[in-house]
Amino acid sequence: MSTPTLFKWRHFLPEIILLNVRWYCRYALSYRDLEEMMQEHGMGVDHSTINRWVLRYAPELDKRIRPYLKPTNDSWRVDETYIKIRGVWKYLYRAVDSQGNTLDFMLSAKRDGKAAAQFFPKVLKGQHTQLPRVVTVDKNAAYPVAIDALKAEETIEKETELRQSKYLNNIIEQDHRNIKRIMKPMMGFRTFNSARRTLSGIEAMNIIRKGKVKGIVQGDIVSQVRFIEAIFGIAA
């Protein structure tokens, strides 16, 4: 979708919309925080409008960074963390490689072998991923069931090693914490779909923050902002 079409009928410039989406998905801010910050700059933007922007453009951000993700290695760390939706705990499956590069993520209503088996093929669809040589998980009994099923289907190789070790999964546990920190002011989600769409933007910004996009250096905020503007076709 072209940039003019993407932002058609919006009452604010694309730069302002992306600024709010980027800040919300990158920092521990609420919608009302952003509303006040826009007021400081002379712009009257209601927090509900910012919410609509995030739900519309966060998934688009995730989609547009995919072709630029750096290649990952074949040592996977897979884990799930809890996400509250309307007061009920759901599960965010996440995977990184041994260097902390994000492989993929998936929000699931359940935490079982079926959900785990759905997550692995999703990871393998990425252009930046490769078949795992080893998969490190925690003691969740669902993972051996899922791995055995995937080997039987020849989705992954029979030689793939499954390691159940909480200690070796410290890399992804640390990665969870950044996601949780950003989500804290959100006070939970109202619907599964809003959670899924918002989390896609949070994960995308986390990937950019870590410098896991081609041509982006970790800690170089200016280049990260320019990259986002470029993939949306906005002139710096």
N, C-alpha and C positions, 0 to 999 in steps of 0.2 A: 504494500500500500504506500502510495506517495505521501510525502509530508503535507502538501496542501490539503489532500483528502483526509488525512489522518486527523488534522486539527480543524476541519471544517465546522463552522457554526459555533466555535468556541469564542467567548467574549474576551479572552486574554491571549496575549502573544504566546506562541509555542515555547519561547524561552522561559516565560514565567511558569507555565504549566510543568515543564520538565524540571525546573528548579524545585518546585514543591514536591514532585514525585521523587526526585533524587534525594532531597533532604529527608523526606518521610521514611524512605527505604534504607537510608544510610545511617541516620542518627536516632537516638532515643527521644523522639518527639511525638506529641499528640497532634491531632488535627487542630485543636484549639490553640496549641503553641504556634503552629504555622499561621493560623489566622491572625494572631497578634503580631507575629513577625512581619507579615505582609502589611498590616496596618502601620507599622513603624516606617515602612517605605512608601506610604501614601496609597496603598492599594486595598480596596475593600473586597476581600475574598472570604466568603463564608466557609466555615469548616466542612459543611456538607458538600460544597463544590469541590474542595480539595479531595475529599473522600471519593467522589466520582472520578476525579482525575486519576487517582491512584489505581482504582479498580479498572479503569480503561487502559492506562498506559504502562502499568507495572508489568503485565504479561508481555506487552509489546517490547519493553526493554529486554526482558529475558530472551525473547525470540531473536532480537536483533544482535545480541552479543554472541550468540551461538557460533556463527561462522568464524569468529575471531578468537575462540578459546585455544589456549596453548595445549599441545598434546600431553596426555597423562601417561603414567607408567602402569605396569601390570600388577602392582601390589595394592590391593584395595582394602580400605577400612570402611566397614558398613555398620550403621547403628541407627536407631530411631529415638526421637525425643518427643515429649508430650506437648500437645497444643490444645488449649481449651477453646471450644466452640459452643456457645450458648450454655456454658456451665458444664459441658461434658468433655472429657478428655479424648482427643483424637491423636493420631500419630504421624509425625513427619519423618519419613525415611530419608536418610542422607548417606552419601558416599563420597569419600575423598581418597586420593592415592597416598602413598607413603611420604610424599613431599607436601601434602596439604592442598593439592589442587582439587577443586571441586569436580566430581564426576557427574553427579546429578542428585535430584531430590524428588520426593513424591509424598503428597499428603494422602493419608489413608484413614478410613473410618475404623479399621480393625488392625490388630497386631497379631498376625498369625502367618502360617506357612504360605497361604494363598497370596497374601499381601506382599510378602517378601519375594515370592516367585514372580509377581507382576513387576516388582521394582527392578530386578536385575536386567530383564530385556530392555526396559526403558533406558537404563544406563548404557547398555551396549549399542543403542541406536545413535548415540552421540558421535559426531565426526572426530571428536578429540579423545575418545576412549579406545581401548583395545581389550581383547580377551584377557581375563585375569589369570595370572599365574598362581596367585595366592589371594584368598579372601579372608580377612581377619574380622571376626565378629565377637560379640559378648556371649554370655551363656544362654541366651534365648534359644529355647528348643526348636523354634520355628525355622531357624536358619539351616540346620542340617537337612531338614525335610525339603526345604526349598532348593537347596543345592543339589540334592539327589534327584529331584524332579527335573531340574534344568540339565543335569548330565544325561538323564534318560532321554530327554528330548533333543540332545546334542546342541543345546543353546550355548553351553559352555563345555570345555574339553573335560574328559574324564580324569585327566591328570591334574586338574585344578585342585589345589590344596585348600582345605577349610581349617582355619585356626580359630579356636574359641579362646580368646585371651583378653580380659578387660584391660590389663596393663598395656598391651600393644595397641589398644584402641584409644589411647590418650590423645592422639592427634585429632580425631574427630570429636572427642568429648570437648576439647578446647574450642573447636569450631562451632559446636552447639552453643557455647556460652555467648558468642558474639551475636548470634541470631536471637537468643533469649533476651539479651540486653536491649536490643532494639525493640523487641516486642513488648517489653514491660509496660511502657506508658499506654499501650493499646487496650489493656484491660480485657483481653479476650476478643473473640470474633463472634458476630451474630449469625453468620451462615457459613456453611462449608465452602461455598463458591467464593465468598468474599475472602475467606482465609486463604484459599488456594491461589487466588489472583494476587493478593497482597504479598504472600510469601514468595511468589515468583520474582517480584521486584526486590524484596529483601535479599534473596539468594543471589540475584544478579548483581546487586550493589556490593555484596560481600565478595563475590568473585572479582569484581573490578578493584575493590579495596585491597585485596591480596596481591594484586598485580598479575593475575592469572590470564590476562587478555594480551594478545600479541601487540607489542609496541607500547605497552603500559608498564611503568615502573611502580612498584609498591611505594606508597608514600608521596608520590607526585600527584597531588590533588588537581593541579591545573591541567595536566595531560589527561587525567581521567574525565574531567568535565568536558574538555575538548573532544574526547573520544565519543562521549554520549551525544554531544551536539552533532558530531559528524555522522553517526549512524542514523540519526533522525533527519539528516539533511538540513541542519540549521547552521548558517554561516556564523563563524566566531566573531 
